[in-house]
């Protein structure tokens, strides 16, 4: 039976959805949330006239070095591959956090909207920014207020879209 807590409900809900079903719903919600994050980022770039970040490509390059794997191709081809692989890491992080959210939902965790939004925001920021920080590509301690806003706002949108989508999957 479900138990109400101040942060949400824990236990079996009304729906008879399997853990795999929730994981797949989480993947779909993560993809939708990643699309929203990207849209907010692109609007910010267009409004402020700023360029795209090179940190995703630098992260892929650093990961390849750590794994002793060479990204193949001449200079231009290699650069193009890194430009393609960089954004894919963000999509993997976004869909992955969605899957984890689905698994939590399958286990019976249903948070309040604000709590769930903040938890998924934190989760996707760790999944996206964590590897960049661990590999020395960036250091959030040196970010300006504008840098933080540019990072946090799209991730908050991600969290809100993921939470809202997962909640919609649970409606009767």
C-alpha positions in Angstrom: 0.0 0.0 0.0 1.2 3.6 -0.7 2.3 5.7 2.2 2.1 9.5 2.1 5.2 11.5 3.2 5.9 15.3 3.2 7.9 14.9 0.0 5.6 12.5 -1.9 4.1 9.0 -1.9 6.1 5.9 -1.5 4.7 2.5 -2.5 2.6 0.9 -5.1 0.4 3.3 -7.1 -2.9 2.6 -8.9 -1.3 1.6 -12.2 -0.2 -1.9 -13.0 2.9 -0.8 -15.1 5.9 -3.1 -15.0 9.4 -1.8 -14.0 10.4 -2.1 -17.7 7.3 -0.1 -18.7 8.3 2.6 -16.2 11.9 2.6 -17.4 10.7 3.0 -21.0 8.3 5.8 -20.0 11.3 7.4 -18.2 13.4 7.2 -21.3 10.6 8.9 -23.3 10.2 11.6 -20.7 14.0 12.1 -20.6 14.0 12.6 -24.4 11.2 15.1 -24.2 13.0 16.9 -21.3 16.3 16.9 -23.2 14.5 18.5 -26.2 13.2 21.2 -23.9 16.6 21.8 -22.4 18.1 22.1 -25.9 15.4 24.5 -27.0 16.0 26.8 -24.0 19.7 26.7 -24.7 19.3 27.6 -28.4 16.9 30.4 -27.5 19.5 31.8 -25.0 22.2 31.6 -27.7 19.9 33.4 -30.2 18.9 36.1 -27.8 22.3 36.8 -26.3 24.2 36.1 -29.5 26.5 33.7 -27.8 28.3 30.8 -29.4 27.8 27.1 -28.5 29.9 25.6 -25.8 32.8 23.4 -26.7 32.9 21.6 -23.4 30.9 18.6 -24.7 33.4 18.0 -27.4 36.3 18.5 -25.0 34.7 16.0 -22.7 34.5 13.4 -25.4 38.1 14.0 -26.3 39.2 13.7 -22.6 37.1 10.5 -22.2 38.7 9.0 -25.4 42.2 9.9 -24.0 41.4 8.3 -20.6 40.1 5.1 -22.4 43.1 5.1 -24.7 40.8 5.3 -27.7 41.6 7.4 -30.7 38.8 9.3 -32.5 39.6 8.5 -36.1 40.0 10.7 -39.1 42.1 13.6 -40.4 41.9 16.9 -38.5 38.6 18.0 -40.0 36.9 14.6 -39.9 38.0 14.1 -36.3 36.7 17.5 -35.4 33.4 16.8 -37.0 33.1 13.5 -35.2 33.7 15.2 -31.9 31.1 17.9 -32.7 28.6 15.1 -33.3 29.6 13.0 -30.3 29.6 15.9 -27.8 25.9 16.6 -27.9 25.1 12.9 -27.9 26.6 12.8 -24.4 24.0 15.3 -23.3 21.2 13.2 -24.8 22.6 10.1 -23.1 22.6 11.9 -19.8 19.1 13.3 -20.3 17.6 10.0 -21.3 19.5 8.1 -18.6 18.2 10.4 -15.9 14.7 9.8 -17.3 15.3 6.0 -17.1 16.4 6.3 -13.5 13.3 8.4 -12.7 11.2 5.7 -14.3 12.9 3.0 -12.1 12.2 5.2 -9.0 8.6 5.4 -10.1 8.4 1.6 -10.6 9.7 1.3 -7.0 6.8 3.4 -5.8 8.4 6.9 -5.4 6.1 9.7 -6.4 7.4 13.0 -5.3 5.6 16.4 -5.0 6.0 18.4 -8.2 8.6 20.9 -6.8 10.6 18.1 -5.1 10.7 16.0 -8.2 11.6 18.9 -10.4 14.5 19.8 -8.2 15.7 16.2 -7.8 15.7 15.6 -11.6 17.4 19.0 -12.2 20.1 18.0 -9.7 20.4 14.6 -11.3 20.8 15.8 -14.8 23.3 18.5 -13.8 25.4 15.9 -12.1 25.1 13.6 -15.1 26.0 16.3 -17.6 28.4 18.5 -15.7 30.0 15.9 -13.4 32.1 14.2 -16.1 33.2 17.5 -17.4 34.3 18.6 -14.0 35.9 15.2 -13.1 37.9 15.3 -16.3 39.1 18.8 -15.7 37.3 20.2 -18.8 35.5 22.8 -16.6 35.5 24.0 -13.0 32.1 25.2 -11.7 33.9 27.0 -8.9 35.2 29.5 -11.4 31.9 30.1 -13.2 30.4 33.6 -13.2 26.8 34.2 -12.2 25.9 34.4 -15.9 27.6 31.0 -16.5 25.6 29.5 -13.7 22.3 30.9 -14.9 23.1 29.7 -18.5 23.6 26.2 -17.0 20.9 26.1 -14.3 17.9 27.5 -16.2 17.9 24.9 -19.1 18.4 22.1 -16.5 15.4 23.4 -14.4 13.3 23.3 -17.6 14.5 19.7 -18.1 13.5 18.9 -14.5 10.1 20.4 -14.9 9.4 18.7 -18.2 10.6 15.3 -17.0 8.5 15.5 -13.8 5.4 16.7 -15.6 5.7 14.0 -18.2 6.2 11.2 -15.7 3.2 12.5 -13.7 1.1 12.5 -16.8 2.0 8.8 -17.4 0.6 8.1 -13.9 -2.8 9.7 -14.5 -5.9 7.3 -14.4 
